[in-house]
Amino acid sequence: MTRLDKIFVALGLVLACAPSVMAAVVMPQFRQTFQSFGADLPWLTQMLLDYPASLLLFPAFILLIALGWPNKKQRGLYSLLLGSLFGILGPVIIMVGAYLPIWKLGAAI
């Protein structure tokens, strides 16, 4: 693996880890607010509250690509691309999970 590939893998890991850190810090702060609604939480919100580290699967995929992608010359590039995708998808998942109870409550009113 070249030096550039190692940099790409490292960047992909950082981008993929950011959502899991964000979920671990942000979501627990909403637990009391969501419980005050008195309604059942959507499964996505409940999963993010109970298992914020579940988004650590994103960096695990990056490591799998970095170590096991069949074409060794493309491992760094695909690690960076997938890490970028997870870096974008992760915050979207967290935002949707955080707003679903509010949308559900608004629809009931």
Contacts in CASP RR format, 6 or more apart in sequence:
PFRMAT RR
TARGET T0000
AUTHOR 0000-0000-0000
METHOD contacts of the structure
MODEL  1
MTRLDKIFVALGLVLACAPSVMAAVVMPQFRQTFQSFGADLPWLTQMLLD
YPASLLLFPAFILLIALGWPNKKQRGLYSLLLGSLFGILGPVIIMVGAYL
PIWKLGAAI
1 9 0 8 1.000
1 72 0 8 1.000
1 75 0 8 1.000
1 76 0 8 1.000
4 76 0 8 1.000
5 75 0 8 1.000
5 76 0 8 1.000
5 77 0 8 1.000
5 79 0 8 1.000
6 76 0 8 1.000
8 76 0 8 1.000
8 77 0 8 1.000
8 79 0 8 1.000
8 80 0 8 1.000
9 62 0 8 1.000
9 66 0 8 1.000
9 75 0 8 1.000
9 76 0 8 1.000
9 79 0 8 1.000
9 80 0 8 1.000
11 80 0 8 1.000
11 83 0 8 1.000
12 62 0 8 1.000
12 79 0 8 1.000
12 80 0 8 1.000
12 82 0 8 1.000
12 83 0 8 1.000
12 84 0 8 1.000
12 86 0 8 1.000
13 59 0 8 1.000
13 62 0 8 1.000
13 63 0 8 1.000
13 79 0 8 1.000
13 83 0 8 1.000
15 80 0 8 1.000
15 83 0 8 1.000
15 84 0 8 1.000
15 86 0 8 1.000
15 87 0 8 1.000
16 58 0 8 1.000
16 59 0 8 1.000
16 61 0 8 1.000
16 62 0 8 1.000
16 82 0 8 1.000
16 83 0 8 1.000
16 86 0 8 1.000
16 87 0 8 1.000
17 56 0 8 1.000
17 58 0 8 1.000
17 59 0 8 1.000
18 87 0 8 1.000
18 91 0 8 1.000
19 55 0 8 1.000
19 58 0 8 1.000
19 86 0 8 1.000
19 87 0 8 1.000
19 89 0 8 1.000
19 90 0 8 1.000
19 91 0 8 1.000
19 93 0 8 1.000
19 94 0 8 1.000
20 52 0 8 1.000
20 53 0 8 1.000
20 54 0 8 1.000
20 55 0 8 1.000
20 56 0 8 1.000
20 58 0 8 1.000
20 59 0 8 1.000
22 90 0 8 1.000
22 91 0 8 1.000
22 94 0 8 1.000
23 48 0 8 1.000
23 52 0 8 1.000
23 53 0 8 1.000
23 54 0 8 1.000
23 55 0 8 1.000
23 90 0 8 1.000
23 94 0 8 1.000
24 52 0 8 1.000
24 53 0 8 1.000
26 94 0 8 1.000
26 98 0 8 1.000
27 48 0 8 1.000
27 49 0 8 1.000
27 52 0 8 1.000
27 94 0 8 1.000
27 98 0 8 1.000
28 49 0 8 1.000
28 52 0 8 1.000
30 49 0 8 1.000
30 98 0 8 1.000
31 49 0 8 1.000
34 41 0 8 1.000
34 45 0 8 1.000
34 49 0 8 1.000
34 101 0 8 1.000
37 101 0 8 1.000
37 105 0 8 1.000
39 101 0 8 1.000
39 104 0 8 1.000
39 105 0 8 1.000
39 108 0 8 1.000
41 49 0 8 1.000
41 100 0 8 1.000
41 101 0 8 1.000
42 97 0 8 1.000
42 100 0 8 1.000
42 101 0 8 1.000
42 104 0 8 1.000
44 93 0 8 1.000
44 96 0 8 1.000
44 97 0 8 1.000
44 100 0 8 1.000
45 97 0 8 1.000
45 98 0 8 1.000
45 100 0 8 1.000
45 101 0 8 1.000
47 54 0 8 1.000
48 54 0 8 1.000
48 93 0 8 1.000
48 94 0 8 1.000
48 97 0 8 1.000
48 98 0 8 1.000
55 90 0 8 1.000
55 93 0 8 1.000
55 94 0 8 1.000
58 83 0 8 1.000
58 86 0 8 1.000
58 87 0 8 1.000
58 90 0 8 1.000
59 86 0 8 1.000
61 82 0 8 1.000
61 86 0 8 1.000
62 79 0 8 1.000
62 82 0 8 1.000
62 83 0 8 1.000
62 86 0 8 1.000
65 75 0 8 1.000
65 76 0 8 1.000
65 78 0 8 1.000
65 79 0 8 1.000
65 82 0 8 1.000
66 75 0 8 1.000
66 76 0 8 1.000
66 79 0 8 1.000
67 75 0 8 1.000
68 75 0 8 1.000
69 75 0 8 1.000
69 78 0 8 1.000
69 79 0 8 1.000
END
